[in-house]
Amino acid sequence: MNLELKNMIEQSDSLIQLKKSDLKPGDEIKLKTKNSVYSIIVDIDGGFIVSGGWFDKMALSPVKTKINGCTWGGSVIKTDIIAACGLNLEFGNRILTSTIREIIYFPRSIKN
């Protein structure tokens, strides 16, 4: 196994991360990246409604999209997570965020 890939696998176990399987419709995630802030709401059909960052710059917010997972910036992607500090989020349109620095999670059950 490639040494770099082995290091990524070992690192992935200790990442501060939010798994897709932990999310329910109506949950909201705020992501602070190196360059932007994103707001992500889990839609009822398993998709995501996203505002902020690149989508604001392109005047597309809010947009419904998929989230492919998180990467280390290359072609290796961890598809079971929506966000992990130190990684880059990849949206369904293949847009990558800058490095995620902070994840703020608001479960639907605590919102008014």
N, C-alpha and C positions, 0 to 999 in steps of 0.2 A: 504494500500500500504506500502511496505517495506520502512523504513525511508531512507536507503541508496539509493534506487532507486529514491525516491522522490527528494533527494538532487542532484542526477545526472541529472534528468530532469530539475530542476531549474537552475543548473549550465550550462546546454547545451545552454540555450538561450543567455548567456553572453560570450560564448567562442569566441575567435578570430578564425574564421574558413573559409574554402573555400568549397563551396558546389559543388557537382558534376554537378548540373544543370547550374552552371555559366560557365562551361568549354566548349571549342570548340576544334575541331581537330587542332593540331599544337601548342596549348597552352603548356607552360612548367612550371613546379613547381619544385623549389629547396626546399627540406626539410632538416633542420638541427635538428637532434635529439640529445639526451644526448650523444650517442656513435658514430653516423655516419652522413653522408650527402648522400641524395638520389636525383637523378634527375629523374623526371617523365614527360613524354611527352604524351599528349592525342592523341591517334591514331584515324584514321578516322572511325573505326568501334565501337568506344566507349570503347575499351580496352586501356591499358597503356603500354608504353615502359619505362622500369625502369632500371636504372644503379645506382651503389653505394651500400654502406652498405653491408648487408648480401649477396646480389647478386654478388658483387665484390669478397667477401671472398670465395664464392663458384665457382668463375670463370664462372659465368653465364651471366654477363652483356654484352650487354643490353639484357633484356628478356621482352617478351610480356606477360602481366598478367592482371588479374582483380584486382580491389581494393574493398574489402568487406566493408570498412568503418573504423571508428575509435572507439576505446574502452578506457575504464578507466583501462584496464589491466585485466579485468575479462571477463565474458561471455556476458555482456551488450554491444551491438554494435550500433553505430549511422551510419546507412547505407547511409544516404543522403549526407554525407560529405567525402571529400578526405583527408582533413587535418584539425586539430584543435590543437592549442597550449595547452599543458598540457595533451593531450591524446596520445594514441599509434595507429599507422596506422596498419591495418591488410590487407595483400595482399591476392590474390586469393589462394595462396598455404598455407595459414594459418600462414605465418611468421608474427610476430609482431615486429614493430620497438621499440626502446626505446622511451621515452617520447619526443614528438615533442616540440622543443624550438623556432623554427623560420620557417616561411613560406614565401618564396619569389615567387611571381607569375609573369610570363612573358606572357601576352596575345600574341597570334600569330600576331596580327595586329601591334605590336610595334617591332617585330624582323625583321631584314634585311634578 
